[in-house]
Structures are given as C-alpha cells and as structure tokens.
Amino acid sequence: ALEDGLKKADADPSVKAVMICGENGKFSAGADIRGFSSPKTLGVALGPIVSLIESSEKPVVAAIEGVALGGGLEVALGCHYRVAHAKARMGLPEVTIGLLPGAEGTQRLPRLIGVPAALDMITTGKHIPATEALKLGLVDEIVEENTIEAAIRLANKVIGQPLGPRRLSLKPVPKLPNMEAFLQEAQVKVKRQARGFLAPELCFQAVQAATQRPFAEGVRRERELFQVLLSSGQAQALQYAFFAERAVHRWATPGGINLLFIIFDSILLLSLGLGTMGQGIVTSLVKANIPVVALEQNLEYLNKGRKAVMVLLEREAKKMEGGAQKLDFHNPARLQFTVDFNLLHDVDLVIEAVFENMALKKEIFHKLSNICKPGALLCTNTSALDIDEIASATSRPQQVIGTHFFSPAHVMRLLEIIYGRHTSPSAIATAMQLAKDMKKVGVVVGNCFGFVGNRMMFPYVEQAVFLLEEGSRPEAVDQVLEDFGFKIGPFRMSDLAGLDVGWRSRKGQGLTGPSLPAGSSARQRRGQRYSPLPDLLCERGRFGQKTGKGWYQYERAGGRTATPDPWIHGFLSQYRDTHRIETRYIDQEEILERCLFSLINEGFAILAEGIASGPEHLDVIYLNGYGWPKHRGGPMFYASTVGLPRVLAKLQKYSEAHPDVPKLRPSAFLKKLVAVGNAPLKEWMSYLSRQSPKL
Ligand SMILES: C[C@H](O)[C@H](C)C(=O)SCCNC(=O)CCNC(=O)[C@H](O)C(C)(C)COP(=O)([O-])OP(=O)([O-])OC[C@H]1O[C@@H](n2cnc3c(N)ncnc32)[C@H](O)[C@@H]1OP(=O)([O-])[O-]
C-alpha cells in the first residue's frame, strides 16, 4: 500500500507533497513478528520501500503518533521530515526479538543522530520519548495537538525546498574525534552483556559498517547480518517469548474467561517488618500511581522501613523524566506510613509481606478477616507456603490469593498469582489487573509447595549440590550455567539470596536442625538422597554475601565479589572422605543436563497436575523471575529445541545412575509426549487427559 501510494503521488502532478501517518493513533509497531518464517514479510522487503520514500521528488513528511517502532521508525527515517506527537515513543526494538533493524535503519539512524546515540538505541532496543527524539534530532518538531495537521503544515512549508540534504542515505556519518576507540569500547561492552545472545553483537557490526562503508554497501552488510540472525534459532526463541508473555494474560476458569475485577482506589500494604520485599512492593505500588499505606507493628520498624522506601523512591524518581512530580511520594494521599491497624477498614486490597512463617501469617489473616471491609482482597506474599492453609484462618477464603513477588520487587517483573481451592475468579482477575498496573507480568498458577518457579528450582539446585558431592566445585557448576546464558549460576545465586533462607525452610520441614529425628542418616531423608552440605555451611555461619562467606568468599560481609574459596575445596574433599564418596571428573554436559533437565522434568509434572495452564506460563516465569536467558526462550521451549527424546533418554540415564533421586525419574507426561512422536510444544496440552486447566 505504501509503495502504491507513493508511486501514485509521484506520478500525479497535482500532488506537491506527501504525508505518511498510521491509524488509530499509532504510526506503526513495525513488521509483523509472526512473519519470522517468511523473511520476505520482514525487513528485507521493507528496505527498498524506505529507499523509494527517500528518493521521492516530492517532500515526504511522517506524522508520528503513538509508537514508531522497528520497521515503523525505519519508514519514518526514509521520510524527509518527521513530526511527532509529544506523547509518541520511538525505537528500534528488533534486538529484543533476536534481530536487527532490517530496513536500512542501521545505516540511516547513525547518519541522523550520530553513532553513539544510534548504537545505544539499536543494541538495547530501548524506546525513547518524543522529547528525547527532538533533542537527538530524530524528529524535527513535536506537537501537543493534532499531529497530522502539523505534518501537513510542515509539508506545505517545505514544498520546493531542496531534498538532497534531507536524504539520510546521502549524508555522511557524523565523525567522532575518537571513533575507533569509541567503537572498540562499545563492542567490549556489548559482548560482555550478551552472554551468548547474538543479536546485540551483530547490531553493533551493522552500525560499525555504516562508519566504514558507503551507504549501499552498508545496506548489503545489514542484510547479511539480518539473515544470520534470522536463521540462528535465537530469533524464533525470542518471538516465542514475545507471544508467550502475551498469552499468559489470557487465563480461564471452568466457567470461562473472567475479566471482571474490583477497581481499587486505595491499597494497604500490610508488612510487619517492612523488609526488602515490603519496601520493594511499596515502591512498585507508588510507581504504579496506586495510593498506598504501609503499616508496621511499631514505630521503630516504621521509621526504618520508611527511610528505606524513601531512598528507593528518590532513586526511582531520578531515573524518570519529571520523576519527583510524577511519583509525588511526599504526598500523604499517595503514600502514608502508620502503625494504626484501624486504617485496614477502608482499603480495597491488602498485600501482606511478613516472614515466611505460617503461624504468623494465619494470625494476621485471621485479624484481616475480621477488620477489612467485605469486598477487600487479601493477598499474601509468600514464596512457597500453602495458600489454602492461610485462607483457612479467615472467613473469606474466596478473597484470599497468593501474590508471590520476586526480590527486589520494584525491579523484578514477575508476579506469580496463586489461587487457592476457594479463591474466586474475580479475585484472580483483580490480582492480574494489579500486576498489569504495576507493569509486572502476572502468571496465574495453582497452589502446591513452591508453586511453579521455586518448585522447578528445587531439583535444579539439588542437582547442583549433588554434583559438588560427586566431585565438582561451585565455580565449575556456575561457569557451565553462566556459559549457557544465566546471569548467575546456582551457587552465586544462593550466596546472593542467602543460604539461611533455605536453611530456615528445611528446619521448618524437619529436614535438618533440632526437629530432625535422632538417628537420621546424614545423606538420606524420607528414603531419598539428601545433601547436608548447605546445612553444614549454615551451621558454620556461611550464609553467603551477607556474612562474607558462603559457597564463595567475599571481600567483606555484604561484599559482592565472589572468589573461589580454598576452604570450600578442603571442606568438600573432607566431606567426601567422611562419607566415602568416590569422586570423579564431571564434564560440562552432565552438569548442564542434570541441572536443566531435572528442572524441565518438574515442569512436565506441573503441567500434568494442572498447576499451570501451559508451557508458555512456565517459560514466562523463568524468563521474568529466574534469569533464564531470553534468547533460549525458556526451559520448556529449550526442551522442545533439544528434542524431548533426548531429554528423556538423558533423564533415564541419570536416573539409573542415581536411583535414590526421584527428581531424575522422567515424568509420565514427558514419556507420553515422546511416545506420541515428540509432539511440538503448541500441542503438548492436548495430550493431557484433563482438557481445561485446574483453574
Ligand atoms: C523490518 C524491521 O527492521 C524489523 C524486522 C521489525 O520491524 S520487527 C518488529 C519490531 N517491532 C516490535 O518489536 C514491536 C513489538 N510490539 C511491542 O513492543 C508492543 O506490542 C507495543 C507496540 C509497544 C504495544 O504494547 P502494548 O502493551 O500496548 O500491547 P501488546 O499487548 O504488546 O500488543 C497488543 C497486541 O498486538 C500484538 N503485537 C504488537 N506488536 C506486534 C508485532 N510487531 N507483530 C505482531 N503482533 C504484534 C501483540 O502480540 C498483542 O496481541 P494480542 O496478545 O492482543 O493478541
């Protein structure tokens, strides 16, 4: 349509200028991501059209409203002028879906706004507001009122003016005094952050080509690099992740889709001991423009919590344009701190964020049930505790729901929403709306120990520790998972979170500590293999970063720099001698497979039990809450790319070698999917006897 329109305009002598706009208040979100399978519908076909726009003999003006992203912005770059609405956003987000701007954007953008700004936009995929676009020279004008009229006004003004200087392909790339040095430094930074993700590095190379070659040759280079990415498999994984994240918004209850939810206008965050989690949640709610009252059990904790929240909010305000005004967190109507439980009467929704202690949570929920108004929703922030048991302490279990935030709650996007046996659909819908308003990714999951994310994490960490017993080292195991693409491996993660968190939970379960029955075997619990290594470290005060020692050593308590610790190496070899464990060299493939396939296996069990609605839900949880490398699509997508027969065969092999480790035994659902011929991911759920999810 664009091509036809242009040709008609060019051929019609009565047409003096052309204005290109979008529809429904959106210029364009770029090429249809669904088009990955046929490159023709992606970038490649669009490039020549952009050149056609640019070579038009009549001035072409872009009227940018809403968004101009990807190919959409590349079309605007082919125009001679660009007018944007003040609220419009622009960007080249192709890198976030494993590609690069494939319609000559890597060659035009640097010519328009310079290499540093262009490189930043193209290698991060960030959206920029119209005000920044104006500063960069990306647009010529921004308007508050009707963008199209403004664009037509500009078009009339420039009729007859020479178009040469407005054609970006004819402009040289602005020079930098130290271009070489700048590019070298930028390339190192891109490489360091990529961890196996190809697109940022190739985006860099495309922009670098703009600084070294004439436009046409740069375009050829861009095309080559685009094809490499398209066939890399990473683009498919990211395309899957893009749509998976949108699929989780759709959930169903047996009675069908429920979109009703309570409009809440004030929320009380109940947090006894506004600790890290409570501070993050309050900060998140204020950022979402939701009125919050943070309640504490006494003034001492209140003041401590308030101070910490203010620090977080000041920091968040600095990151936003006009942040202080927008957040307005000194306004008591927006954010209050109190010790007065009576404020509970008026709120629509409470988020409790206290210690992971069932008795304490039940006591609080019993109180909430008696004080809160009838329609109020009672949410518990818990990472594993039984929602039904907490709900049983109230007279309104239909309004009790789990909201599992991930620390730091004002940064991590994932919110696991856990429904209990009696939770009502409107409670779920309200929690999902809260997630959306907090700009989080809400995923509805069923109630079981560890819910979904942590339940899949248990076997992953369990295998990592078993590998230490059998001969590996924390740094060796972490290296394998970090080479795979995780930001941090299981042991660095454990040191960061604190070994004492798990230790407290295991003591509560009677797996270690004073509640462990006398005479229990050191390395068996309930008939299966158990490693006391984390308990032994905790008994020696090695909690991780917070104590300066854990699986690694740190420069000081609270230090962040993990260094392999000779003490651990000695301790492990002594432990193996004590328990007469024959050590062996464990190769990287075994480390990776035992950690990842045991996690994936648990995912299949979760799907079979109806705890999650589909593999996309598990993948969205892992991509947004556990640092799974996005260019690998998520654990279940990764399993589909490895091939389920291989995952099954390897689990069978490891399970035979470790018969006392139930989590290595292949799940029945995995076996069924292999038996029907390695079903594609999209069809997995159709093989489950229970058609609709447990919801
Ligand atoms: C040549 C060129 O070089 C290259 C090769 C390219 O151009 S490659 C493509 C580059 N462009 C992108 O990467 C932009 C991707 N989209 C977004 O960032 C966001 O969508 C948004 C624009 C900021 C709006 O966010 P939103 O929160 O308001 O709504 P939504 O829920 O996200 O989206 C609303 C609905 O629109 C669907 N959708 C959005 N963008 C889409 C796209 N580009 N292709 C296909 N579907 C898309 C989305 O799946 C959802 O569908 P459903 O779930 O309702 O069925």
The ligand as an ORCA input file, in Angstrom:
! r2SCAN-3c Opt
* xyz -4 1
  C      11.724     -4.565      9.473
  C      12.161     -4.269     10.842
  O      13.510     -3.910     10.833
  C      12.004     -5.421     11.767
  C      12.123     -6.715     11.094
  C      10.739     -5.265     12.559
  O      10.025     -4.309     12.424
  S      10.435     -6.498     13.672
  C       9.161     -5.835     14.703
  C       9.668     -4.716     15.579
  N       8.591     -4.214     16.412
  C       8.467     -4.633     17.689
  O       9.265     -5.393     18.191
  C       7.317     -4.085     18.468
  C       6.644     -5.227     19.272
  N       5.456     -4.754     19.951
  C       5.555     -4.044     21.115
  O       6.594     -3.670     21.595
  C       4.257     -3.739     21.799
  O       3.276     -4.581     21.287
  C       3.814     -2.267     21.637
  C       3.738     -1.940     20.207
  C       4.768     -1.375     22.410
  C       2.405     -2.149     22.245
  O       2.438     -2.657     23.572
  P       1.073     -2.895     24.377
  O       1.429     -3.371     25.740
  O       0.238     -1.670     24.229
  O       0.304     -4.040     23.603
  P       0.771     -5.546     23.421
  O      -0.019     -6.424     24.308
  O       2.245     -5.656     23.492
  O       0.337     -5.799     21.917
  C      -1.054     -5.789     21.597
  C      -1.263     -6.897     20.604
  O      -0.523     -6.604     19.407
  C       0.358     -7.677     19.096
  N       1.575     -7.098     18.510
  C       2.207     -5.981     18.909
  N       3.265     -5.749     18.119
  C       3.296     -6.740     17.194
  C       4.136     -7.053     16.092
  N       5.163     -6.281     15.748
  N       3.863     -8.154     15.356
  C       2.792     -8.935     15.663
  N       1.955     -8.702     16.692
  C       2.210     -7.608     17.448
  C       0.631     -8.344     20.434
  O       1.023     -9.693     20.230
  C      -0.715     -8.239     21.092
  O      -1.531     -9.250     20.514
  P      -2.651     -9.983     21.429
  O      -1.953    -10.603     22.629
  O      -3.600     -8.872     21.863
  O      -3.276    -10.985     20.533
*
